[in-house]
């Protein structure tokens, strides 16, 4: 079945220096710096669209969002499709599908798009669309591992790094009932960390504070994408503790295996979640009033936003308002 979506609200994306995602997140930075290799990627990769359903096809085996309801499709969908197709966008007119290359993209290409129903997400009523966009990337990236390891009441969770990913990890951890500690290099972020759900705060540049936390945490979620010392954080885990990595530094990490062996600790990675889990997350957000902290911008500001992102000058995601795309 085909679902036609019309752009009426906001769009977040990541790509080259001429594009930005819902926080101009580190995915964009990695791509611009050629730190990752993705096939056939031109100008658009890893977009999260928030749109309205305007036309539905027929023959559906599942119940899609009805016409007029907010819908979305998640990050990485185009990445998967583009590994097989030379096109980077699809424009839909009645009974005609036109594939366009990056050089041919124009504003009208975003007036209506066709999406496979299996990749369409329902945005529950009550969630602001601009605050929902980053949930499809930063939100699910942190929600998924915390759910996978069943982090919740009775657990001690440490969140490493307070940015787009970190601010969502704080919200999830607190909402799930864990005792959440913010581990940050910046003392200026303590007030914000506590507002977002942290009950404790520790400066990672202070060896004495880290020493006091050795063996303390059941779980750590590492959201840092810059080079850093994994061993100093692994020592903070209790026996059988798990450190979940969702940030991706550009260089290989050096891990002393005895930091893992000694406490039967685990170092794990996690990406975004699948469609069912992403819908579960959106429904959870509606029930518990959780959205991303964002700064809404126009497309004309995207390059400035990208430069600000490189300086960590955003709290905590940029979202592009596509109603003002001209």
N, C-alpha and C positions, 0 to 999 in steps of 0.2 A: 504494500500500500504506500502511496505517496501522501505526505502531509505538506501542504503549502503554508509557509510561515511568512508573515509580513513584518518588516521591521517597524516598530512603533515606539520603542522605549530606549533601550540601551544596548550597547555591544561592548564586549571586552575581547581583546585579542593580543597575541604576541607574534612577533616576527622579526623583520629586519629593523634597521635604525629608523625606518620610516613608519614603523608601527609600534603599538604598545598594547600590553594586555591589561587585565583588570587590576594590576598593580604595577604595570610595566614590570612584570616579575622577572626573576632571575632566569626563567626560560628564555626571555628575549635577550638578556645579557649573554647567556651561553651561545645563542645562535649568532648574535652580532660578532662575538669574539671567535666564532668558528670552533668553539670548544666541544660541540657535538656535531655529528655527521648524520643528517637525515636526507634520504633520497628525494630528488625532484622537488625540493622546497624552494619556492621563489619568494613571494611576498607575504603569503598568509599561511601561518602554521599555528595550531593550538589556539583556536578561537572559542570563546564561550558566548553564544548568542542568547539574548533574552528577547523573545518576540511574542506576537499574538498569532494564534491559529486563525487563518482567514478562509481557507478552503480545505476540505478533507476529501481524499479519494474514497474508493469503495473497496469492499472485500477484506476489511480488516479482521484479523483474528484476535486482536486485543482491543481494549477500549482506550482510544487516544483522547487527549484533551479536546473538549468540544470547541467549536468555532467561537472566537471571542475571548477564550481563556488564555492566560499567560502560559507560555511554554518555552522550552529551551533545549539546546543540544550542547553537549559538554566539550571540554578540552580534549585534544588529541584525536577527535573524530576525523578531521581532515587529514591529520598526519597519517592515519591508517589508510585512508582512501587514496591519498596522493602517492603512497608507495606503490600503487598499482595503476593509477591514472595520471595522465599528463596534465589534466585540468586542475585548476586551483579554485574554481568557483563555478556555480551552476546558476543560470538565470532561467526562470520558468515562465513561459507564456502558454496559453491553452494549446495542449497537444504538441508543444514544441519544447525541446530542451537544448539549450545552447551552452556549450562549454567554452569558457574563456580562459586565456592565459593571463598571467599576472600583468603583463604590459597592456592588456585590453580591458582590465577592470575599470569600471567607472561607478559613480555613486548609484546609478540606477540598478546596478547588479544586486544591490542590497535591498531593493524594494520588495522582492519576493524570492524565496529560495525553496528548494524541494529537499526534504529530509526524510530518510527512511524512518518509519514509525518506531522501529526497534531502538532508535537512538533519541527519541523525543522524551523530554522530562516535563512533568507537570509542576509549575510553580504554584504552590498553594496560596490561596487567598490570604492576604494579610502580610505577605512578605514583600517589601518594596523591591521593585525590579532592579534598581541600581545596587542595592545591598545584596541582592541575590547573585549577581554576576560572578563575583569572586568566590562564591561558595562552590562553583563548578570547577574550580581549580584549587585555590588555597584551602577552601573548606573541605572538600572531599580528600585532598592529599593528606590532611591531618586527621580527619574523621576516620578514615579507613584503617590505619594501623592501630589507633586507639581502640576501635571496635574489635579488630582482629585479635588483639591480646587482652580483650575484655577488661580494659582499664576502668576502674570505678571505685566505689566506696571501699574504704579500708586500704587503698593503695596510696603510695607516695610517688608522685609524678614530678619529674623535673623537665622543664621546657628550656631548651638551649637556643637562645636567640629570639629577639622580639622584633619581628618584621611582619610581612604579610602572612607567612606560614605560622610564625610564632604566636601572633595575636589570636589566630583561630585555635591553635592548640591550647592556649590558656582558657578560652571560652569553653571548648569541649571538656577539658579536664575538670574544670570547676562544675560544669553542668552534670557530668557523669558521677560526681560525688567524690572524686579523688582529692587528696591534699596536694595542691599544686605549688611548686616553687619555681620562680623565674630565675634563670641563670643567664646573666647578661654582662657584657663588658662595660655598659654605660649606667652610671648611677642616676642619670637624668631620666631613665625609663622606669624607675621604681614606682612612681605614682601611677603611671599608666598601666603597668603590669598588675598592680593591685586592683585598679578599676576593672580590668579585663578578667579578673578571677584568681590571680595569684594570692595565696595567703602568706607566702614567704618570698624573700628576694635575696639573692647572693651575687656578689661581684666575682666574676670568673678571673679577673686580673689580680685578685687578692688571694695569695696562696693559703693564708690562714683560714679564710672562709671556705675554700675548697677542702682543706684538710679536715675541717669540722664536719663536712658532709660525706666523708668516705664511708662507703657501705650503707648509705642512708636510703637510697631510692630503690623502689621496685621496678620503676620504668623511667627511661629518659627518652624524649623525642628531640632529635637534633635537627633544627631547621636551618642551620648555617650553611651558606653556599660558598663561603670563603675558606681558604686553607686554615686549619686549626688542629690542635692536638687532641686526637680521639682518646688517647690513653688517660689523660687527666680526668676525662669525664667517665670513662669506663670504671675507674676506681671508685666512683661515687655510687656504683650499683651494689646492692645487696646480693647475697647468694641467689642464683637463678634469675638475676635481674636481666632485663632486656633493654638495649639501646636501639631505638628505631631511627633510622636515618632517612629523612625526606629532603634535606638540602643536598646539593651536589657540587662540591668544590671542583675546580677545574683540574686539580692535580691528584694523583693517587694518594690515598691515606696510608700512613705508616701505623700499624697496630702491633704492639708487643703482645704476643700470644699469651704470655703469662698473666696479663690482665684479664684475659678471658678464662684461662684454664683454672686459675686459683679460686675463683668463685663460681665456676660453672655458669659464667655469664654468656650472653648472646649479643652479637652485633648484627642487626638486620636492616634491610632496606625495604622501602615501600613506595609505590607510585600512587596514581589516582585510583579510585575504585571503579567498579563496573556500574552499569546502568541501574540494576535493582538497588545496589547500596547507595548510589547517588540520590535516587528517589527517596529512599529511606531517610537519608540525611536531610533532604529538603522538607520532608514531612516532620521530622524531628525539630527542625528550625522553626516551622510554623507553630508547633505545639509549645515550644519553649522560648519563643521570641528571640531567636538568635539570627543575626546577620553579620556581614563583614563591615568593618569600619572603612569608609571610602571617601575619596575626594572626586567629585563629578567634574569632568572636563569636557571640552569640545575637541573635535578632531584636529582643529588648527593648533591645539596646544600639545599635540602628542610628542613632538621632539623635545620640547622643554620638559615634559613629564618624564621622558626617558632619561634625560640628564639628571633630573632630580632623583629618580630611582637609583641611579648609580651612586648618589651621595646619601642614600637612605633618608631622603627628605620627603617622606610621605607616610601618613598614618591612616590606613596601612595599605590601601590599594587605590590606584586610579581606575575610574570607570569612564569610558567614552560614551557620551550622550549622542546616540545616532539620530535623534530627532532633529539635531542641529547639524547634520552632516551635509555640507554643501561644497 
